[in-house]
Amino acid sequence: MKNIILNNGNTMPIVGFGTFKAKEQEGIESVKHALLNGYRLIDTAAAYNNEEAVGKGIKASGVPREEILVTTKLWRDNLGYDMAKEEFEKSLKKLGLDYIDLYLIHWPANAKNYDNWQKANADAWRAMEELQAEGKIKSIGVSNFFEEHLEALFKTAKVKPAVNQIEFHPGYWQRDLVDYCKKQNIAVESWSPLARGKVFENERLKEIAKTHYTSVAKVCLRWIIQHDVIVIPKST
C-alpha cells in the first residue's frame, strides 16, 4: 500500500475506509472487517453520529492502535476556540481513543453562517494547533476548503493544513483547487469517490471497465490514486 507523506512528515495510506452512514452494529462490523482485511486508515466525523461505533469496531478488530490512522472532523456549527476544544474532547471520548491521527475542520465557515467567517476558522484552527502541540492530534487539516478559505487561514495559522479533503472523482475533478493544494504542499483527499453511485451510470466508464476486464469502481479508484490523491471509499 502506497503512503502519502504529509507536510509535517507523518504518512497516510493512499487508500482508506470511509464510514459515512455506517452506524450502530453495522458500523462496528464494517470497521472491524475493514481493519481485518488490511485497511489502516479509518475516516469518520462528529456529524456522522457514528464515532462510538467506529471506536468499538477498532477495538473489536484487535489490530494494534499504533497501526491505525483515525480521522475525525469538527462540524462547522462549532467553529471557535472554546467550542473546537470541547468538541474534540467529545469525539475523543466517543471513539475511546487517547489521540486522533488527523483532525479536520469539516466545512469552512462562510458569510452565510458566520458574521466573521475568517475569525471563526482561525479561532478553531488555533485550538487545533494547541491540541496538536499537546500531542492529542498527530496532524491537522481541513475539508471542503476553497482557495479563498485557505488564503484567509494562512494569515494567522502557525501550522499549515496537512490535508484538504474535498469531493474528487472523474465527474468532479476540481483541478485548479487540487493544483493549488499541491503547490502549497497540502495533501488532497477524496470524498465521494464514486459520486454517490452516479459513476455506475456513466457509459464511458462502463466501456473503460469492460476494456480492462475490471469494474467501474476500480477504474475510478485507480484514476484517483494515480493523481496522488488519498481516497476513502466506504462499504457496509
N, C-alpha and C positions, 0 to 999 in steps of 0.2 A: 504494500500500500504506500503510495507516494505521500510524503508530508510536505506541507507548505510552511516555510519558515517565516514567522511574523517579524514585524519591525522591532520587537523587543527581544528577539532571539528564541522565543518559545515556538513550538511547532504545533500544527494541526493536521490530522489526516485529511486528504483531499475529498474523501467520501465519508459522510456521517449519516446519522439516523435522525430523522425528524419525528416529532411526536404530536403535532397539531391534531386535535380532536381525539387523541388516544388517552382515554380517561379510565379511571377505576380499574377493575380487574383486567380489562382488555389492554389498558395502558401498561400495567405491571407486566403482563405476559409478553407484550410486544417488545418492551425494553429488555427484559430478561433474555428472550430468544435472539434479539439483535446482538447483544453482547456475546452470547454463547456461540454465535455464528461469525464472530470476528469484528463486528463494529466496535470502534473505540471512541467515537465522537457522538455524543447524545445531545440533541438540541430541544430545549423546552422554553417556556416563558411564563411569567406570572399570569398573563392574560389567558393562557391556555387552560388554567384551572386544573392542572394535572401534575404539578410538581411533586405532590405526595406520592402519586402513582409511579412517577419516574424514579423517585428515590427508592421506593420499595422494589422496583424492577432491578435497579442497580444492585441492591443488597441481595436479592434473590438469585442473581446470576452467579455470585461467588467470585466474580472477576475482581482482582485487587484494585482498590480505588486509584492507586497511582498510575494504573494503566489506562484509566478512563478520563476523557476530556468532556466536562459537562458545561454546557452553555445554558444560561437563562437570561431573562430580559426584564428591564424596568419599563412598566407601562407609562404612556405619555400623560396620563392624568396625575402622575405622581412626580413630575419633574420639578425639582427644587432640592436644596441641600439637605434639609432635615428629612423630607419625605423619601428621598432616594436612599438614605441610610436606613430608615425604618423599613422600607420595602425590601431592601437587600436582606436584612436580618430575617424577615418573614420568609423569603424564598429559601434562605439557607436552612431555616428550621424545617420547612415543609419537605425539602429534599433530604434532610437528615445528614447533611454533609458539614465538614469543617471549613471548607473553602470552595469557591467556584473557579473553574478554569477560565471561563470567558463570560463577562457580564456586559450586556449591550443595552443602550437606550433603544427601546423597541421602535418608536416613531419619534421624529423630532417635534418639538413644539413649533407651532406656526401662528401666524397672525389671527387665525380663526379661533384658536383656543387659548391663547395667552396674550395679554396686553404687551408684554415684552418677551417675545419668544427667544430672543438671543440670550437673555439673562436666565431664563428657565433652563435652557440646555446647558449653559455654562455652569450654573449652580449645581445641577445634577452631576455634571462631569467632574466638578471639583470634589464632590463627595466620593465619587468612584475612584478618583486619583488617590484620595486618602485611604480608602479601603484597600486599594492595591498596595499602597506603601506599607500598610499594616499586615500584608500577607494573606488577606482574606479573599483576594481575587488575583489570579495569575496574569490575566490580560483583560483590557477593557476596550470596548468598541461601540459601534453604533449600528443601527439598522434603518433602512429607508431614508438615509440622509442624501440629499442632493448636494451639488457643489456649493450652493449658497449657504446651506446649513453647516457644511464643513468649514468653509471660509470664515464664517462667523465664530465657530468654535475655536479655530486656530488662534484667534485674537487673545484668548485668555488661557487656553489649555497649556499645561506643562507637559502633558503626555499626549502624544499623537495617537488617535484611534488605531488599534491593531487590525481591525476588521470593519468592513461595511457590508452588512447582509442586505441584499436587495433582490427584487424579482429579476430573474435572469433565466431565459430559456430561448430556444430557436424562434419563438414568436415575439419575444420582447427582450431585445439584446441590451439596450441602454449603453451603447458603445461609447459615447462621449463620457458618461459617468465612470464607466469601467476604466477607460484610458486615464482619466483624471486621478482616480484612486491609485492606479498602478504607478503613476508619476509621483504620487505622494507617498509611495511605499505602504499603502494600505491594502491589505488582502481583501479580495471580493469573495463573498459567499452567496450562493444562490438559494433563494427560497422559491417554492412552487416550480421546481424544475420540469414538471410535466404539465405546466399551465392548467392546473386543476383538472387534468384529464383531457383537455382540448387537443393535445398533440395526437391523440389516438384517432382523431377525425381527419387529420391532415393527409391528403393523398400523396403529397411529395415525400413526406416522412415514411409513409407506408411503402412507397416504391424503393426508397433507400434501404429500409429494413429488409425488404424482400431480396434485393440485390445482394445484400451481405449476409443472408441467412440468419438474421437476428430479429430482435423486437424493436418496436418504435421507442420504448422506454430506454433500452440500452443505447440506441442511437443518440437520443437526447442527452443522456448522462455522459456519454463519451464526448459529445460536442462541447459540453460544459467544461469537463476536466481538461480537454485539450486547449481551452482558453486559460488554463491555470486558475480556474475558479473553483472554490470549495463548493460541494453540493451536498444537500441533506434530504434525499428522498425519504418519504415516510411510507410505512406499511403497517396495517393492523390485521 
